[in-house]
C-alpha cells in the first residue's frame, strides 16, 4: 500500500482551499528534490523562492522582470501581503533579493488539479543579471522520452527529515500522457488531462517532492512545466505531474501580455 501523510494533505488543503483525493499530495513545504544534486543559481537564474513569514513555501519562475509564474495551489486562498519572492540566490541562507508582492492572479479554471497555475506581480521590477534572468516559455510540448530538468530547494531523499536551503536539480524523462493516465487509473480522482504533463524515471527514486511546488520543469532552458502533484516522491509507477505550460500559454499572455 502506498504511503502518504495526512498532515501533508491537511496542510495542502489549508493552502489551496481544495482537498485532494486520497493518496495524492501537493508538493508543498519542507522542500525536497529526490535523487538530485546541488546546482547553482547561475545555471537556473529564473528560479525563485516564494516565502511566507520568512519560510520557503514554494518555487516559482521569473517570466518578466515584474512577473513570477508558480502553481495555483501555492497561493490560492492566501493573502498576497504575507508573501515575499526571493531571487538571485541558490542558498536561501544567503543574500538573495527580497521582493514584495503587489498582486496574485490564480487561473479561473483551477479545480484542485487542472490548470494549476498562478501569477505573482511584484511591486518593483527585478534587476536582471547573471543570477536573475527571465525564462523563455516553450511553444510546443516536449515529447515522450525527452529529458527534462526539475529544480527546487531541499533534500536528496524522500525520508530525510532535515531540509537544507540549497538549490538542487535532477533530470527526469517525459512520460507520454496516455501512459501517464494509465499509471494513475487505479486512483480515484487522479485525473490526468491536457493541462498536465508527466515526468519521472521507470526505476523511481528521482523527481520533485514536497516543497518543490510551483518550481520549474525545463527543457533546453525553456519552461515546459510547473511542479504540481504526485503520489509520494519518485515512486515507481507514478511519475510526477506538472502543469503543461503550452496549455496555459494563452492565459498567461491574456493576463500579462507576455
Secondary structure as GFF3:
##gff-version 3
##sequence-region A 1 258
A	DSSP	alpha_helix	6	16	.	.	.	ID=ss1
A	DSSP	beta_strand	25	26	.	.	.	ID=ss2
A	DSSP	beta_strand	33	34	.	.	.	ID=ss3
A	DSSP	beta_strand	37	38	.	.	.	ID=ss4
A	DSSP	beta_strand	47	52	.	.	.	ID=ss5
A	DSSP	beta_strand	55	64	.	.	.	ID=ss6
A	DSSP	beta_strand	67	70	.	.	.	ID=ss7
A	DSSP	alpha_helix	72	75	.	.	.	ID=ss8
A	DSSP	three_ten_helix	80	82	.	.	.	ID=ss9
A	DSSP	beta_strand	83	87	.	.	.	ID=ss10
A	DSSP	beta_strand	97	106	.	.	.	ID=ss11
A	DSSP	beta_strand	118	122	.	.	.	ID=ss12
A	DSSP	beta_strand	136	137	.	.	.	ID=ss13
A	DSSP	beta_strand	147	153	.	.	.	ID=ss14
A	DSSP	beta_strand	167	175	.	.	.	ID=ss15
A	DSSP	alpha_helix	177	183	.	.	.	ID=ss16
A	DSSP	beta_strand	196	200	.	.	.	ID=ss17
A	DSSP	beta_strand	207	208	.	.	.	ID=ss18
A	DSSP	beta_strand	216	219	.	.	.	ID=ss19
A	DSSP	beta_strand	222	230	.	.	.	ID=ss20
A	DSSP	beta_strand	240	244	.	.	.	ID=ss21
A	DSSP	alpha_helix	245	256	.	.	.	ID=ss22
###
